[in-house]
Each structure stands twice: as C-alpha cells, then as structure tokens.
Amino acid sequence: MDSPSIKRLKLLKELLIIEREEDYFQYKEQFLKAGIERRKQNGVTWYPIQILSREIGYGDLLQIDVERTTMLDTPHQFSTGKNVTLFSSKNADEGIELIGTIKRVNKNKMLLIMHAEDLPDWCYDGKLGINIQFDDNSYTEMQKALDIVINARNCKTAELREIIEGVEMPSFEKIDESILISQLNLSQNRAVRHSLAANDIAVVHGPPGTGKTTTLVNTVRLVLQNEKQVLVCAPTNTAVDLVSEKLLEQGINVLRVGHPARISEELMSITVDGQIQSNTYYKDIKHLRKTAEEYFRMAGKYKRVFGREDAQQRAAFYSEAKNCIKEARLLEDHVVNSLFENAQAICCTPVASTHRGLTKKTFNTLFFDEASQALEPMVWIPLLKCNRVIFSGDHFQLPPVVKSLQAKKEGLDVTMLDRCIPLANVSVLLNRQYRMHNAIMSFSNSYFYKNELEADISVKDALLEATSDADILNTPIELIDTAGCSFDEYQNPETISLSNTGEADLLFKHLTILLENYENSKQEYKISVGIISPYKEQIEMLSEKLKEQNYSNNCVSHISVKTIDGFQGEERDVIYISLVRSNPNSEIGFLSDVRRMNVALTRAKKKLVVIMDTSTVGNHPFYKAFIEYCEKNKFYKSAWDFIYL
C-alpha cells in the first residue's frame, strides 16, 4: 500500500498530464487549428518576415535579426527564451523548418539563435515566417523526476520526500552563533546561521525588499568554505541571471548553464559556450570542425559513384571528416568537463540541470531562489542530485503559472515552498525591508505578514519631496477611484485580454502633473517610474500612449511599462498600477490572485499610485481592505479631482 507521500506524488503526475494537455490544447487552438492569417492575429506567427542581419555567435550558432513586415500593431506572444520555427512559404505544407530560440524581442523585431551554423538553401526560396513552437521538454523532465522520487527507497531522496510530506522531522546541527556577517542585519544573519545548520531543508522567507537573494548569496559563500561545489537554481532565467551576478560580485567562480538565447548578454562570458570560446583549445576545435566540413564537401562531389576508385575516395573523405569531428568532440568534452569540475557555483534553471555536463554530478547543497514560482515537480529535477536544499522565496508573492483550472483546483500550484514553510523550525523570516516608504509597506505587512516587517530607517520616510507643498510629491500613496466616471473595460475579441482607455488617459494625466511638480522642485536626483497592469492588452495600450507623451525632461531616468510578472524582483521610485476592471457585475477575474497583486503593490520605493473602480473591485476582501486602509490614511482620491485639470 502506498504511503501518503507516494499517493500525493502519483496524483501530481496525473495533474501534470492534465496541465500538459491544457497547455497543448491552448497551443492547438491558437496555432494548429488556425490558418496563417488567424495565427498572425493570435500573435503566434509572424509572416512574412525579412532577415535584417546574420552572424555566427556563441557556440558557433547562427544569429539572425528578423523583422515582420505586416500587422505591425498586432500584439504577439513571442518572448525571450521561447523556441520558434523558421519556415518558407514554398515548403510550409511539407513540415520543413528550422528550429531557433528567441534571444531578444520587441514589438516588431526579433533576434534569434538558430540551431544551425548556416541557413539552408530553402530559406532563399519563397517568403519566410516564424511560428511559436510547443515545448514538451519541461513536462518530460518533471515526469521523469517524479518517477524517480516515487520509486526511491532507503536513500536521501526518499528521506527528503517524507520530510516534505511532514512524515519525518528535518534535522539540524547545532547553530553556530559566532557567525556574524557585518553587512547583514540581525534577521539575515539568523537566516544564514540557520541555513548552514540544516541537514535537509531550510527556508529563507524573504518578503519584498528584505534582501533574500543577498542573504542566499552570503550563505553560498560560507557553504563553499566546506563544500567544493554547490548547485544554484531558480525557476526563471532572469532570476538565475540575477543570482549569478550577485555570486560573481562575491568573487565566486560561477558557471552559468543554459541555452545562450536565454542568458543575458552580460553573463555570456561565464556560460559553457562562452568559456569554451575563450579556452586555449578553442582554435583547435574550430579548425577541426572546418576541416571536417571541407572533407564532407569533397565527399559530396561524388554524388553518383560509378567506379570502385571513386567509391573508395568518397569513403576516405567521409572517414577523415568523421575522425576530425570525433577529435573535436573529445577536445570539447575535455574543456567542458574541466569547466564543470572547477566551478564553485553551477547556476541554471531546473530543466537546464539535466545538461549532459551534470549527468553524473552530485552535490551536497542545492540553493533554490524565488522558490514560490516553481512547481513542486520542477524542484525535484535538481534536488535529485543533492542531499539538502535551502529555499529562498516568499509564498505571498508570484505563484507558479498553472493553465488548467482542474489541475490548479486539485493542488498542482501548491509549491514545495508552500509545503516546507509550515514544517517545524524550518523557516526564518527576514523582517527588515530596504525598499519602500513605511506607508507603502504597511498594508501588505498587515494583510500578509502579521505586521512582523519593519522599514529600515534609510527608506522609512523616503518621499519624492518631503518639504514640498504639493501633495502629489509629499504623499506616499494615492488610490484614485474611477467609480462613476464611465471608464468601462473593453475586451479584445481576438486576444480575450482587457483594456481601459479612461484609466490609461487618467494615468498619463496624473504622471504629467507629477513630473511637472517634481521638475519644479529642482531636485537633482532623477526618478524612475514603473507602470504596471495585470492585463497585456492594457500594457500594449499604455506602451503606445507613452510614446505620445513628451517626458524628455531631465527629472526622469527611465519609464518602464510591464505586467506584474515583468516587475518581479524589480523596484522603481514611482509605481502606477492600472487595475482595468470596470463593469456592473463586479467581475474581477484574475485580480482575485492577491499574491500577484502583493507583488505589484510592493514595487514602489517612494510613491504608489493605484487606479481602480472601487465599485467593481471593492467587494473582494483584499481590495476592500486596501480601500479602507487608503481612506483611513487620507490616501483616497476621486478621479474627478483630475479629469478637468
């Protein structure tokens, strides 16, 4: 009879199948079942495109810059790291295509890293297009990992499985109270000492702005005094890049593992491909490969072989080519093995931990940052290589993305972090935040963190201009209520996403007034501004409207427009949030995901402006509490105060 942990993990396997089916169903609806014009409208195909430039990049892979030439204002679903296929109109029905990965993308241009060293001949025959590709790899790796965990017996994996289930107790060594890192505060030092003492699992619970990644990195540094190597993971490439940068700052030898297209340009020198290219053997490897190409080319001249001598000559060329390739691979394997052997911290996403260089490697410690965003099966992939795990994250911030309502309802979105937080003595809370004004912190502090957080003196009273007579500069929060203004939401029938023109116009009117007042205050410091909305349709509109504004004055360093997910881990002096929803039925859709909204509300350092229709969203307990908080502290304003300005 199966134990409770094995029963639950078997259910997770079933839920993953349901999630994969829903993911593929959405892909089919938007792509496979649709003609090319509909796919273009859905934002999953660019056609036709033109190639602007091409060059050989890292790993001897071809990089091409492409631009779409039609439907330039149509929103798309292409994003950095996604796999795509390049196709030609001449062979679209034959399934002949070239796979690539998006390195960089904006509204109408894309930089692709192709899985080839050159473009095939068919790329010069007919019009070219790009399709988003369905990626099954992560589902396959998660299922493999769960199978291993389910079947584990009398080993560390089985022990961790039962501890996470709450069946067995995690153990700790005696905490070394003498450890004190001068640049860390009391709670951060406590978290470091606690993590070092863990034999199985430790959690650094880091609410917004409390320095959880900094704490994690300092723990890595101390662990490396006793361990030769550690594995460091995070659920997104952006998060892995961030922790990699912080480890480098500590003087740690970092190897960043992953596809070059998914890694920031600044970190290419520490990737596997980047370090191969800087290795002394690289010229030899490249020479051997070029020689092999030449032999293959010469062998290819014997396409129709009539005589014995011709056949022998062709066989000889092929043999020489294969020998060159074999020798190049042996040299490259030697370099790669050396990289994986000598790195102190190997940093990657969970799926990238299946890299061939990590196949036979084991570690004592896995560090997992931003653990609130990772599905449990995803965490098991790297954890199978390790004896213990130190999590860093906040279960009140962004959850993992689950597309299937059924899978979500049955618990697929419950993370390993969620399961570990309630375990006895496992979690340490970082309670001092260094990002935001006390008033901006206070609502989330009360609603999520039991008022256990405190604002550091360096940020506690930080305003845009504390001595100004203008309320817009000396007030940390403004809730601008659009109720009764007829700022109705609009749903795009193609994308199903929502927008609200009235809110967008009001937002830029308010921002214009704010910047005018700030410029008149003669401050030398340039402020950063972030504009957030939960809806992609609104983001598109806000981005377009931003281009129409004249904010070229000297008081702004930059203005960013992103979804909530896009601002994870980031901060700005001023944050605007447009909630969009305004309807007579009080329907708020995924605004009810309050963890996501917690992220949005805690990005601002000095000024937070939230635009909402309180009559639509105010019935939800979270927004009701926020409205009451703003009214109590005189942060509430009506949109009518700004409409006629």
C-alpha positions as CSV (number, residue, x, y, z in Angstrom):
1,M,0.0,0.0,0.0
2,D,1.3,3.4,-1.0
3,S,2.4,5.9,1.7
4,P,0.6,9.3,1.8
5,S,3.7,11.0,0.1
6,I,3.7,8.5,-2.8
7,K,-0.1,8.8,-3.2
8,R,0.3,12.6,-3.5
9,L,3.2,12.4,-5.9
10,K,1.3,10.0,-8.1
11,L,-1.6,12.5,-8.1
12,L,0.9,15.2,-9.1
13,K,1.9,13.0,-12.1
14,E,-1.7,12.9,-13.2
15,L,-2.2,16.6,-12.7
16,L,0.9,17.3,-14.8
17,I,-0.6,15.3,-17.6
18,I,-3.8,17.4,-17.3
19,E,-1.8,20.6,-17.3
20,R,0.2,19.5,-20.3
21,E,-3.0,18.6,-22.2
22,E,-4.5,22.0,-21.4
23,D,-1.3,23.8,-22.4
24,Y,-1.2,21.9,-25.7
25,F,-5.0,22.5,-26.2
26,Q,-4.4,26.2,-25.9
27,Y,-1.5,25.9,-28.3
28,K,-3.6,24.0,-30.8
29,E,-6.5,26.5,-30.6
30,Q,-4.2,29.4,-31.3
31,F,-1.9,27.7,-33.7
32,L,-2.5,24.3,-35.2
33,K,-6.2,24.7,-36.0
34,A,-5.9,28.2,-37.3
35,G,-4.9,29.4,-40.8
36,I,-1.9,31.7,-41.2
37,E,-4.0,34.9,-41.0
38,R,-5.7,33.8,-37.8
39,R,-2.3,32.8,-36.3
40,K,-1.0,36.2,-37.1
41,Q,-4.0,37.7,-35.3
42,N,-3.4,35.4,-32.4
43,G,0.2,36.6,-32.2
44,V,1.8,33.2,-32.6
45,T,3.0,33.7,-36.2
46,W,5.0,36.4,-37.9
47,Y,4.6,36.3,-41.7
48,P,6.2,37.5,-43.9
49,I,9.4,38.5,-42.2
50,Q,12.7,39.8,-43.6
51,I,16.2,38.9,-42.3
52,L,18.0,42.2,-41.4
53,S,21.4,40.7,-40.5
54,R,23.1,37.4,-39.7
55,E,26.3,36.4,-37.9
56,I,27.9,33.5,-36.1
57,G,27.6,33.8,-32.3
58,Y,28.4,31.8,-29.2
59,G,28.7,28.1,-29.7
60,D,29.2,28.6,-33.4
61,L,25.4,29.1,-33.7
62,L,23.9,31.3,-36.3
63,Q,22.2,34.6,-35.0
64,I,19.7,36.3,-37.3
65,D,17.9,39.6,-36.8
66,V,14.4,39.5,-38.3
67,E,11.5,41.9,-38.7
68,R,7.9,41.4,-39.5
69,T,6.6,43.4,-42.4
70,T,2.8,43.3,-41.8
71,M,0.3,43.7,-38.9
72,L,2.9,45.8,-37.1
73,D,0.4,46.9,-34.4
74,T,-0.9,43.4,-33.6
75,P,0.2,42.2,-30.1
76,H,2.2,39.0,-30.2
77,Q,3.1,36.1,-27.8
78,F,6.8,35.8,-28.6
79,S,9.1,36.3,-25.6
80,T,12.7,35.8,-24.8
81,G,13.7,32.1,-24.4
82,K,10.8,30.6,-26.3
83,N,11.5,28.1,-29.1
84,V,10.4,29.0,-32.6
85,T,10.5,27.5,-36.1
86,L,11.5,29.4,-39.3
87,F,9.6,28.3,-42.4
88,S,9.3,29.2,-46.0
89,S,6.0,29.7,-48.0
90,K,7.4,27.2,-50.6
91,N,7.6,24.3,-48.1
92,A,5.1,25.2,-45.4
93,D,3.0,22.1,-46.1
94,E,6.0,19.8,-46.1
95,G,6.9,20.4,-42.5
96,I,10.4,21.5,-43.5
97,E,11.6,24.1,-40.9
98,L,14.5,25.3,-38.9
99,I,14.4,25.5,-35.1
100,G,15.6,28.5,-33.2
101,T,15.4,30.2,-29.8
102,I,14.5,33.9,-29.1
103,K,17.3,35.9,-27.7
104,R,15.6,39.3,-27.8
105,V,12.3,40.5,-29.0
106,N,10.3,43.8,-29.1
107,K,7.2,44.9,-30.9
108,N,8.3,44.1,-34.5
109,K,11.9,42.8,-34.4
110,M,13.4,39.6,-33.0
111,L,17.0,38.3,-32.6
112,L,17.0,34.5,-33.0
113,I,19.7,32.0,-32.3
114,M,19.2,29.2,-34.8
115,H,20.1,25.6,-34.0
116,A,22.3,25.5,-37.1
117,E,25.6,27.0,-38.4
118,D,24.0,28.3,-41.6
119,L,20.7,28.9,-43.2
120,P,19.6,26.0,-45.6
121,D,19.0,26.8,-49.3
122,W,15.2,26.8,-48.9
123,C,15.5,30.0,-46.8
124,Y,16.2,31.8,-50.1
125,D,13.2,30.4,-51.9
126,G,9.9,32.0,-51.0
127,K,8.7,34.2,-48.2
128,L,9.8,33.4,-44.7
129,G,7.8,33.3,-41.5
130,I,8.2,32.4,-37.8
131,N,5.9,30.2,-35.6
132,I,5.9,29.7,-31.9
133,Q,6.8,26.0,-31.1
134,F,5.2,23.9,-28.3
135,D,7.9,22.9,-25.9
136,D,7.3,19.5,-24.3
137,N,10.7,19.1,-22.7
138,S,9.9,20.6,-19.2
139,Y,6.9,18.2,-18.9
140,T,9.0,15.2,-19.8
141,E,11.7,16.1,-17.3
142,M,9.2,16.7,-14.5
143,Q,7.6,13.3,-15.1
144,K,11.0,11.6,-15.1
145,A,11.9,13.3,-11.8
146,L,8.6,12.3,-10.2
147,D,9.0,8.6,-11.2
148,I,12.5,8.6,-9.5
149,V,11.1,10.2,-6.3
150,I,8.1,7.8,-6.2
151,N,10.4,4.7,-6.6
152,A,13.1,6.0,-4.2
153,R,13.8,3.6,-1.3
154,N,16.4,3.8,1.6
155,C,18.2,6.9,0.2
156,K,18.4,10.6,0.7
157,T,15.7,11.3,-1.9
158,A,13.3,9.0,-0.1
159,E,14.1,10.8,3.2
160,L,13.6,14.3,1.7
161,R,10.3,13.0,0.2
162,E,9.0,12.0,3.7
163,I,10.3,15.2,5.4
164,I,8.5,17.4,2.8
165,E,5.3,15.3,3.4
166,G,5.6,16.0,7.1
167,V,6.0,12.3,8.0
168,E,9.7,12.7,9.2
169,M,11.3,15.6,11.0
170,P,14.1,17.6,9.4
171,S,17.3,17.7,11.4
172,F,19.8,20.5,12.2
173,E,23.3,20.7,13.5
174,K,24.0,22.9,16.5
175,I,23.7,26.5,15.2
176,D,27.0,28.4,15.3
177,E,26.0,31.7,17.0
178,S,29.5,33.1,16.4
179,I,28.8,33.6,12.6
180,L,28.2,37.3,12.0
181,I,28.4,39.0,8.6
182,S,28.8,42.7,9.2
183,Q,26.9,43.8,6.1
184,L,23.8,41.8,7.0
185,N,21.2,42.7,9.6
186,L,20.1,40.5,12.5
187,S,17.4,38.5,10.7
188,Q,19.6,38.0,7.7
189,N,22.4,36.7,9.9
190,R,20.0,34.5,11.7
191,A,18.8,33.1,8.4
192,V,22.4,32.4,7.3
193,R,23.3,30.6,10.5
194,H,20.0,28.6,10.3
195,S,20.7,27.5,6.7
196,L,24.2,26.4,7.5
197,A,23.0,24.2,10.3
198,A,20.3,22.4,8.1
199,N,20.9,18.8,7.2
200,D,17.8,18.5,5.0
201,I,15.8,21.7,4.3
202,A,15.9,25.3,5.3
203,V,13.7,28.2,4.1
204,V,14.7,31.9,4.0
205,H,11.3,33.6,3.9
206,G,12.0,36.9,2.2
207,P,9.1,39.4,1.8
208,P,9.6,42.3,-0.7
209,G,12.7,44.3,-0.3
210,T,14.2,42.3,2.6
211,G,17.3,41.1,0.7
212,K,16.6,37.4,0.4
213,T,18.9,36.9,-2.6
214,T,21.7,38.8,-0.8
215,T,21.2,36.5,2.2
216,L,21.2,33.5,-0.1
217,V,24.4,34.6,-1.8
218,N,26.2,35.1,1.5
219,T,25.1,31.6,2.6
220,V,26.5,30.2,-0.6
221,R,29.9,31.9,0.1
222,L,30.1,30.3,3.6
223,V,29.0,26.9,2.4
224,L,31.7,26.9,-0.2
225,Q,34.3,27.1,2.6
226,N,33.4,23.5,3.4
227,E,32.0,22.2,0.1
228,K,33.8,22.2,-3.2
229,Q,30.7,23.0,-5.3
230,V,27.0,23.9,-4.9
231,L,24.1,23.9,-7.4
232,V,22.1,27.1,-7.6
233,C,18.7,27.2,-9.3
234,A,15.7,29.5,-9.8
235,P,12.6,28.9,-11.9
236,T,13.3,31.7,-14.5
237,N,16.4,32.6,-16.5
238,T,16.0,36.2,-15.3
239,A,16.2,35.1,-11.6
240,V,19.1,32.8,-12.4
241,D,21.0,35.6,-14.1
242,L,20.4,37.9,-11.0
243,V,21.7,35.4,-8.5
244,S,24.7,34.6,-10.8
245,E,25.6,38.3,-10.9
246,K,25.5,38.6,-7.2
247,L,27.6,35.4,-6.8
248,L,30.2,36.9,-9.2
249,E,30.3,40.1,-7.1
250,Q,31.4,37.9,-4.1
251,G,34.3,36.5,-6.2
252,I,32.8,33.1,-6.6
253,N,33.7,31.0,-9.7
254,V,30.3,30.7,-11.4
255,L,29.3,28.5,-14.4
256,R,26.0,29.7,-15.9
257,V,24.4,26.7,-17.7
258,G,21.6,27.1,-20.3
259,H,20.9,28.0,-23.9
260,P,22.7,31.1,-24.9
261,A,19.5,32.7,-26.1
262,R,18.1,32.5,-22.6
263,I,21.0,34.1,-20.8
264,S,21.7,37.9,-20.5
265,E,24.5,39.3,-22.7
266,E,26.4,40.5,-19.7
267,L,26.8,36.9,-18.4
268,M,27.8,35.2,-21.7
269,S,31.5,35.1,-20.6
270,I,30.6,32.7,-17.7
271,T,28.4,30.3,-19.8
272,V,29.6,27.0,-21.1
273,D,29.7,28.2,-24.7
274,G,31.4,31.5,-23.7
275,Q,34.1,29.7,-21.7
276,I,34.7,27.2,-24.5
277,Q,35.3,30.1,-26.9
278,S,37.8,31.7,-24.5
279,N,39.6,28.4,-23.9
280,T,43.1,27.8,-25.4
281,Y,41.8,24.7,-27.2
282,Y,39.0,26.6,-29.0
283,K,41.1,27.4,-32.1
284,D,42.0,23.7,-32.5
285,I,38.3,22.7,-32.0
286,K,37.2,25.2,-34.6
287,H,40.0,24.2,-37.1
288,L,39.0,20.5,-36.8
289,R,35.3,21.3,-37.5
290,K,36.2,23.4,-40.5
291,T,38.4,20.6,-41.8
292,A,35.6,18.2,-41.3
293,E,33.3,20.5,-43.3
294,E,35.8,20.6,-46.1
295,Y,36.1,16.8,-46.2
296,F,32.3,16.4,-46.2
297,R,32.1,19.0,-49.1
298,M,34.7,17.0,-51.1
299,A,32.9,13.7,-50.4
300,G,29.7,15.3,-51.6
301,K,31.1,15.8,-55.0
302,Y,30.9,12.1,-55.6
303,K,27.1,12.0,-55.7
304,R,26.9,9.4,-58.5
305,V,29.6,6.8,-58.0
306,F,30.3,4.5,-60.9
307,G,33.8,3.2,-60.3
308,R,35.5,1.4,-57.4
309,E,38.2,4.1,-57.0
310,D,35.5,6.9,-56.8
311,A,33.7,4.9,-54.1
312,Q,36.9,4.4,-52.1
313,Q,37.8,8.1,-52.4
314,R,34.4,9.2,-51.2
315,A,34.6,6.7,-48.2
316,A,38.1,8.1,-47.4
317,F,36.8,11.7,-47.3
318,Y,33.9,10.7,-45.1
319,S,36.3,8.8,-42.8
320,E,38.6,11.8,-42.4
321,A,35.6,14.1,-41.7
322,K,34.3,11.7,-39.0
323,N,37.8,11.5,-37.4
324,C,38.0,15.3,-37.3
325,I,34.6,15.6,-35.7
326,K,35.4,12.9,-33.2
327,E,38.7,14.6,-32.3
328,A,36.9,18.0,-31.9
329,R,34.3,16.4,-29.7
330,L,37.0,14.8,-27.5
331,L,38.7,18.2,-27.1
332,E,35.4,20.0,-26.4
333,D,34.4,17.3,-23.8
334,H,37.7,17.8,-22.1
335,V,37.1,21.5,-21.9
336,V,33.5,21.1,-20.7
337,N,34.5,18.5,-18.1
338,S,37.1,20.9,-16.8
339,L,34.5,23.7,-16.5
340,F,32.1,21.6,-14.6
341,E,34.8,20.2,-12.4
342,N,36.3,23.6,-11.4
343,A,33.2,25.8,-11.0
344,Q,32.3,26.6,-7.4
345,A,28.6,27.5,-8.2
346,I,26.8,26.0,-11.1
347,C,23.8,28.2,-11.8
348,C,20.8,27.1,-14.0
349,T,17.0,26.7,-14.3
350,P,15.7,23.3,-13.1
351,V,15.3,21.9,-16.6
352,A,18.8,23.0,-17.5
353,S,20.2,21.0,-14.6
354,T,19.7,18.0,-16.9
355,H,22.6,19.3,-19.1
356,R,25.0,16.5,-20.1
357,G,27.8,18.1,-18.1
358,L,25.7,17.5,-14.9
359,T,24.6,13.9,-15.7
360,K,26.9,12.2,-13.3
361,K,27.4,15.0,-10.8
362,T,26.1,15.1,-7.3
363,F,26.1,18.0,-4.7
364,N,25.6,18.3,-1.0
365,T,23.6,21.5,-1.3
366,L,21.0,22.9,-3.6
367,F,20.2,26.6,-3.3
368,F,16.8,27.4,-4.9
369,D,15.9,31.2,-5.2
370,E,12.4,32.6,-6.0
371,A,11.0,29.2,-4.9
372,S,7.4,30.5,-4.7
373,Q,7.3,30.4,-8.6
374,A,8.4,26.8,-9.1
375,L,6.0,23.8,-9.4
376,E,7.0,21.0,-7.0
377,P,7.9,18.6,-9.7
378,M,10.2,21.2,-11.2
379,V,12.1,21.5,-7.9
380,W,12.6,17.7,-7.8
381,I,14.6,17.8,-11.1
382,P,17.8,19.4,-9.5
383,L,17.0,18.1,-6.0
384,L,17.6,14.5,-7.1
385,K,21.3,15.4,-7.4
386,C,21.5,16.9,-3.9
387,N,21.4,15.9,-0.2
388,R,19.8,19.1,1.1
389,V,18.0,22.2,-0.2
390,I,18.0,25.8,1.0
391,F,15.0,27.7,-0.3
392,S,14.7,31.4,-0.7
393,G,11.3,33.0,-1.5
394,D,8.0,34.3,-0.4
395,H,4.8,32.3,-0.7
396,F,2.8,35.5,-0.6
397,Q,4.3,36.7,-3.9
398,L,4.1,35.3,-7.5
399,P,2.8,31.7,-7.6
400,P,3.7,29.3,-10.5
401,V,1.7,29.6,-13.7
402,V,-0.9,26.8,-14.0
403,K,-3.1,26.9,-17.1
404,S,-5.5,24.1,-16.2
405,L,-8.3,25.1,-13.8
406,Q,-8.8,21.4,-12.8
407,A,-5.0,20.9,-12.1
408,K,-4.9,24.1,-10.1
409,K,-8.0,23.2,-8.1
410,E,-6.5,19.8,-7.2
411,G,-3.3,21.3,-6.0
412,L,-0.7,21.5,-8.8
413,D,0.0,25.1,-7.9
414,V,0.9,24.2,-4.3
415,T,4.7,24.5,-4.3
416,M,7.4,22.7,-2.3
417,L,8.0,26.1,-0.6
418,D,4.3,26.1,0.5
419,R,4.8,22.6,2.0
420,C,8.0,23.4,3.8
421,I,7.0,26.7,5.4
422,P,4.7,25.1,8.0
423,L,7.3,22.5,9.0
424,A,8.7,22.9,12.5
425,N,11.8,25.2,12.8
426,V,12.5,25.1,9.0
427,S,11.7,28.8,8.1
428,V,13.4,32.1,9.1
429,L,11.7,35.3,8.3
430,L,13.7,38.3,7.0
431,N,11.9,41.1,8.8
432,R,13.7,44.3,7.7
433,Q,12.9,45.8,4.3
434,Y,15.1,48.3,2.5
435,R,12.9,49.3,-0.4
436,M,9.8,51.3,0.4
437,H,8.3,54.0,2.5
438,N,6.7,52.7,5.6
439,A,3.1,53.6,4.4
440,I,3.7,51.6,1.2
441,M,4.8,48.6,3.2
442,S,2.2,48.8,5.9
443,F,-0.8,47.4,4.0
444,S,0.9,44.3,2.8
445,N,2.6,44.0,6.2
446,S,-0.7,43.8,7.9
447,Y,-2.5,41.7,5.3
448,F,0.2,39.1,4.6
449,Y,3.0,39.3,7.2
450,K,1.3,39.7,10.6
451,N,2.9,43.1,11.0
452,E,6.3,41.4,11.5
453,L,8.1,43.6,8.9
454,E,9.7,46.9,9.7
455,A,11.0,49.5,7.3
456,D,14.7,50.4,7.6
457,I,15.5,53.9,8.7
458,S,17.0,54.6,5.2
459,V,13.7,54.2,3.5
460,K,11.0,54.5,6.2
461,D,10.2,58.2,5.5
462,A,11.6,58.4,1.9
463,L,9.3,60.6,-0.3
464,L,9.7,62.3,-3.7
465,E,9.9,65.6,-1.9
466,A,9.1,65.7,1.8
467,T,9.2,69.6,2.1
468,S,7.1,70.3,-1.0
469,D,3.7,71.9,-0.6
470,A,2.4,69.7,-3.5
471,D,0.5,66.7,-2.1
472,I,1.4,64.8,-5.2
473,L,5.1,64.8,-4.1
474,N,4.8,64.5,-0.3
475,T,2.1,61.7,-0.2
476,P,3.4,58.1,-0.5
477,I,0.2,56.6,-1.8
478,E,-2.7,57.7,-3.9
479,L,-5.7,55.5,-4.6
480,I,-7.6,57.2,-7.5
481,D,-11.1,55.9,-7.7
482,T,-12.8,55.9,-11.1
483,A,-16.2,54.8,-9.9
484,G,-19.0,56.7,-11.7
485,C,-16.6,58.0,-14.5
486,S,-17.8,55.6,-17.1
487,F,-14.3,54.3,-17.7
488,D,-15.6,50.9,-18.9
489,E,-13.3,48.0,-19.6
490,Y,-13.0,46.6,-23.1
491,Q,-12.3,43.0,-24.1
492,N,-10.4,42.4,-27.3
493,P,-12.3,39.6,-29.0
494,E,-9.1,38.2,-30.6
495,T,-6.8,38.2,-27.6
496,I,-9.6,38.0,-24.9
497,S,-7.5,40.4,-22.9
498,L,-8.9,43.6,-21.4
499,S,-8.0,47.3,-21.6
500,N,-9.4,50.5,-20.2
501,T,-8.8,53.7,-22.2
502,G,-10.1,56.0,-19.5
503,E,-7.7,54.6,-16.9
504,A,-4.8,54.9,-19.3
505,D,-5.5,58.6,-20.1
506,L,-6.0,59.4,-16.4
507,L,-2.7,57.7,-15.6
508,F,-0.7,59.8,-18.0
509,K,-2.5,63.0,-16.9
510,H,-1.5,62.2,-13.3
511,L,2.1,61.3,-14.3
512,T,2.4,64.5,-16.3
513,I,1.4,66.6,-13.3
514,L,3.7,64.6,-11.0
515,L,6.7,65.1,-13.3
516,E,6.0,68.8,-13.7
517,N,5.8,69.3,-10.0
518,Y,9.0,67.3,-9.4
519,E,10.9,69.2,-12.1
520,N,9.8,72.5,-10.5
521,S,11.1,71.3,-7.1
522,K,14.6,71.5,-8.6
523,Q,15.7,68.1,-7.3
524,E,19.0,66.8,-8.7
525,Y,18.0,63.2,-8.3
526,K,16.4,61.6,-11.4
527,I,13.4,59.4,-10.6
528,S,12.5,56.0,-12.1
529,V,8.9,55.3,-13.0
530,G,7.2,51.9,-13.4
531,I,3.7,51.4,-15.0
532,I,2.0,48.1,-14.2
533,S,-1.2,46.4,-15.3
534,P,-2.3,42.8,-14.9
535,Y,-3.6,42.8,-18.5
536,K,-1.5,42.5,-21.6
537,E,-4.0,44.5,-23.7
538,Q,-3.7,47.4,-21.3
539,I,0.1,47.1,-21.3
540,E,0.0,47.4,-25.1
541,M,-2.2,50.5,-24.9
542,L,-0.1,52.1,-22.2
543,S,3.1,51.4,-24.1
544,E,1.7,53.1,-27.2
545,K,0.3,56.1,-25.2
546,L,3.7,56.5,-23.5
547,K,5.2,57.1,-27.0
548,E,2.8,60.1,-27.5
549,Q,3.9,61.8,-24.2
550,N,6.7,64.3,-24.0
551,Y,8.7,63.1,-21.0
552,S,12.1,64.0,-22.2
553,N,12.7,66.4,-19.3
554,N,15.8,65.9,-17.1
555,C,14.0,64.6,-14.0
556,V,13.2,61.1,-15.2
557,S,15.9,58.4,-15.5
558,H,13.5,55.9,-17.3
559,I,9.9,54.8,-17.5
560,S,9.0,51.1,-17.8
561,V,5.7,49.5,-18.8
562,K,5.3,45.9,-17.8
563,T,2.9,43.3,-16.5
564,I,3.2,42.3,-12.8
565,D,5.3,39.3,-13.7
566,G,7.7,41.5,-15.6
567,F,8.3,43.6,-12.5
568,Q,9.1,40.6,-10.2
569,G,12.3,41.4,-8.3
570,E,12.4,45.0,-9.6
571,E,11.7,48.3,-8.0
572,R,11.0,51.9,-9.0
573,D,10.8,55.3,-7.2
574,V,7.3,55.7,-8.5
575,I,4.8,52.9,-9.4
576,Y,1.5,53.3,-11.2
577,I,-1.0,50.4,-11.2
578,S,-3.9,50.3,-13.6
579,L,-6.4,47.6,-12.5
580,V,-8.5,48.0,-15.6
581,R,-11.7,46.2,-14.4
582,S,-14.8,48.3,-14.5
583,N,-18.1,46.5,-15.1
584,P,-21.6,46.4,-13.5
585,N,-21.3,42.8,-12.3
586,S,-18.2,43.3,-10.1
587,E,-16.3,40.7,-12.1
588,I,-12.6,41.0,-11.4
589,G,-11.2,37.8,-13.0
590,F,-7.6,37.1,-12.0
591,L,-7.3,40.3,-10.0
592,S,-8.5,37.8,-7.3
593,D,-5.0,36.4,-7.3
594,V,-3.9,38.6,-4.3
595,R,-0.4,37.2,-4.2
596,R,0.2,38.7,-7.6
597,M,-1.2,42.0,-6.5
598,N,1.0,41.9,-3.5
599,V,4.0,42.0,-5.9
600,A,2.5,45.0,-7.7
601,L,1.9,47.0,-4.5
602,T,5.4,46.4,-3.2
603,R,7.5,47.6,-6.2
604,A,7.3,51.3,-5.3
605,K,10.0,53.0,-3.2
606,K,8.6,56.5,-2.7
607,K,5.3,56.8,-4.4
608,L,2.5,54.4,-5.2
609,V,-0.5,55.3,-7.4
610,V,-3.3,52.8,-7.8
611,I,-6.1,53.5,-10.3
612,M,-9.2,51.4,-9.8
613,D,-13.0,51.3,-10.0
614,T,-13.9,50.7,-6.3
615,S,-17.5,49.8,-7.2
616,T,-16.2,46.9,-9.3
617,V,-13.3,45.6,-7.2
618,G,-14.3,46.8,-3.8
619,N,-16.4,43.7,-2.9
620,H,-13.3,41.5,-2.8
621,P,-11.9,41.3,0.8
622,F,-8.4,42.2,-0.3
623,Y,-9.4,45.3,-2.2
624,K,-12.0,46.2,0.4
625,A,-9.2,46.2,3.0
626,F,-6.9,48.2,0.8
627,I,-9.6,50.8,0.1
628,E,-10.3,51.1,3.8
629,Y,-6.5,51.5,4.5
630,C,-6.3,54.3,2.0
631,E,-9.4,56.1,3.3
632,K,-8.1,55.8,6.9
633,N,-4.8,57.3,6.0
634,K,-6.2,60.0,3.7
635,F,-4.7,58.4,0.5
636,Y,-8.0,58.2,-1.2
637,K,-8.9,60.5,-4.1
638,S,-11.6,60.6,-6.8
639,A,-10.7,60.5,-10.5
640,W,-13.0,63.6,-10.8
641,D,-10.2,65.6,-9.0
642,F,-8.0,65.1,-12.1
643,I,-10.4,64.8,-15.1
644,Y,-10.8,68.5,-15.7
645,L,-7.3,69.6,-14.8
